[in-house]
Amino acid sequence: MISLLTIVLAAALTRFADPFVGTDAHGHTFPGACAPFGMIQLSPDTRPDAGDWDGCSGYHYSDSLIYGFSHTHLSGTGCDDWCDILVTPGDGPSTFSHRNEKAEPGWYEVRLDNGVRARLAAGRRVAMHEYTFSKGPASITIDLRHRDPLDEYAINYGPDWVSGKRVSSSWASGQHVFFYIKFSEAAECELLDGGKAARFTFRSKKVTLRAAISSVSEEGAQGNLQSEWPASIGALRKATRAEWEAYLGKLSCPFKDREHKRRFYTALYHTGIHPSLYSDADGRYRGMDGQIHTADGWERYTVFSTWDTFRGEHPLLFEIEPERSADFIKSMISIYEENGKLPVWELSSWETDCMIGYNSVPVIADAVARGIGGFDVEKAFEAMVASSLRPEHGMESFRRNGLVLADDEHESVSKTLEFAYDDWCVAQVAKYLGKQEEYERYMRSAQYWRNVFDPSTGFMRARINGHWYSPFDPREVNNNYTEANSWQYSFFVPQDIAGLVEALGGADAFLERLDGLFAAPEGTTGRTQADITGCIGQYAHGNEPSHHIPYLYAALGKPDKAAATVSRIMEELYTSAPDGLCGNDDCGQMSAWYVLSALGRYPVCPGLPVIAGSDRQSPHMTAIPKTIVLNPWFEMESEMFADSLEVSLAGEGEIWYRIEEEPFKKYDKPFTVYRSCTMDAYSELDCQRSFTTHSSVNKIFSDRDITIYSKCSRQYTAGGPEGLIDGRLGGTNWRTGGWQGYQGTDFEAVVDLREPRRLSRIAAGFCQDARSWIWSPKTVYYSVSSDGSSWTPVASVPTPVGDRDMQLQRWECSVPVDVEARYVKVMAENYGAIPDWHPAAGYPAYIFIDEITIE
């Protein structure tokens, strides 16, 4: 018997999976109990406040206080939500020590310093709590107030049960969680805070809770509990462990030593948490439209972090969970049917629109390419096309211009690159279905990446007002890229690697640039970006845009370099410690990269049934024959001028241009403009025509000058000092570059009108977007002078916008005056340090100012 037990334990794979990995630093994982892809994640909460970035999962290893145990948790995300239905044993939060904690897949236990021993287990739709009290009365509190703001709530109870609902809004709005909890014995109940919480007191020192949740109703939660009623907490632990053993056993670990086995199986464990089951045992679920639907013969899932997971997580799951993956695709299609588009970042039947692209499309295309059956491909294609045509997030600009312009949308370079790849994925499914017209159309737009490739630098670069965004530094993190810089996004053309190689000057030049990425000095310029972590040179493994890059060596016929680079990342940036992840695990994507890389393969281009790998694999390079003509671009010293401005054009083929509504004429040399105007240009090559490029230039007031005494943020210059007196107002979307930003400093500027004048109005435009660290100035001060040294105050205006107002808004501080002066001084008092209630507490706030108007 002992011998047999020893053999069983030796074969167990769950002993190598450590749920504590990633709970420290910025991994954002949780240590609690869950079943593979289960509805419930029962875990301790050490971070009670919403908006705490390193507390997104509810737990952080650096903490020493447990507030209780809640039933829903997100694994590795960069935004916080869930942590629903908190159960707190004893009198309240308790300190604890990690030496008294234990976790394994499906199980968590801790001995709290207040004398309570907690043991937790979870199944697919059910969970069990066991609390043993060493002192004081045995009591628990069910708290619906925990973390996210409550929209609706209810608590109902009987002698030995409690049920209710919690509707809350955080990252996802209107999130419904109904619950039913059955006690092991009768309890006395006391409602707290108007029924937002309830305290239950028991006679015994050991209390067991059987719990279930539902998005539909309390009856749905009770039905879920009855459908999977666990005989005991030990039985539930054993059953869920068996599920995890089966999941972890789907792949064979290539490593022999214990440390690397721990890394491998922990990573594989983390890939099995999301997406999470959402439909009840009877098939019902709450849809994107708020209505109750039924999944007949399949199961609905939630938590579709597609920008992260299309890269490695879903390709891995297609390999080891093909049947469940078919339900993932069915879930995506049902989301489209309820909401009009495929999920971007769906959570609890709410579209957060958190990230860019429409990246359910590569998931579906990859499923088709890999032969995953069990879903309606025609309906999926309908959803793909509909999602590709929605007029949101820069898609209109992409279709109209052949790229997303920085004038129209922030993160324009990243959006252009991802839309182009997503369109290629649509084309692959069109080809599979024999839809030649759609295939050709989407293959054409898959080439639009070329319109953000700057041949003079070899980097992906934004276009704004018809020219390349300047000044340019590939290390700079700014609003042209999504959680990255140009170094990291300039390699994202998975659908046309051969085209990118050719654009860079051939294989040798491409390899030199690839080497340069890893050899470049670490550190970025521009704004602080918490997601850029795990850096080797400018390669940032802590965020997804970099994940495929090491495998480009293999595509170039250098699998040995791919293997060496991948091995370095695996050794330096993954460990089996709580801080063993170099960035957010992002619903399993960071872990999926490790698993796939350990197996020597990675899907550089999901949508193709071809895997890049190390020296065990043959290199493969995607290619799209070039059939588009690149948009030309204008070249000029500035968009603003006092007397005249020389303008040049560059691009490929013949370039044609016009000024205002003149007829187009062929460009052959630079020309000069003497007034404010708009200009258009297009290129022709081999009987094909590019999109039209537009540019506007402004002749600025020649009767005034401006001197700014504050230091402007390099990212937010709006064209320089003259941008504040050029007569053009910045739009509501400050990310498109029409505003000047000043961080951690007051704003002060003086406008010189060159001679004394009678003034009737002074005004300045300001922006507030508190979520993005931008606050209206506390007070705006206007003063005037005749000599530039002696000043007379004319107005002081406090901000009319509340500091907790999270709405993005523009307002003008306008005051009537009746005074004669030559000089006008504008001063704006910075909001100061960001307050404690904000996720960026302690950082310096921005002032965003646009136009100074003097009449």
PyMOL commands that set and color helices and strands:
alter all, ss='L'
color gray80, all
select helices_A, chain A and resi 2-11+14-16+53-55+98-100+193-195+218-227+233-248+258-270+306-309+313-320+322-339+360-369+377-388+395-401+412-432+436-445+448-452+486-489+494-503+507-519+544-546+549-555+559-573+586-598+721-724+734-736+770-772
alter helices_A, ss='H'
color red, helices_A
select strands_A, chain A and resi 33-34+41-45+65-66+68-70+86-89+94-95+101-104+107-111+116-122+126-133+138-143+150-158+161-168+175-183+188-192+197-202+206-214+276-277+284-286+292-294+301-302+304-305+345-346+453-454+459-460+463-464+467-468+476-477+525-526+535-536+539-540+601-602+612-613+633-635+640-641+645-650+654-659+665-666+671-673+677-685+688-689+693-699+705-708+740-743+747-768+779-785+792-798+809-828+846-854
alter strands_A, ss='S'
color yellow, strands_A
deselect
rebuild
show_as cartoon
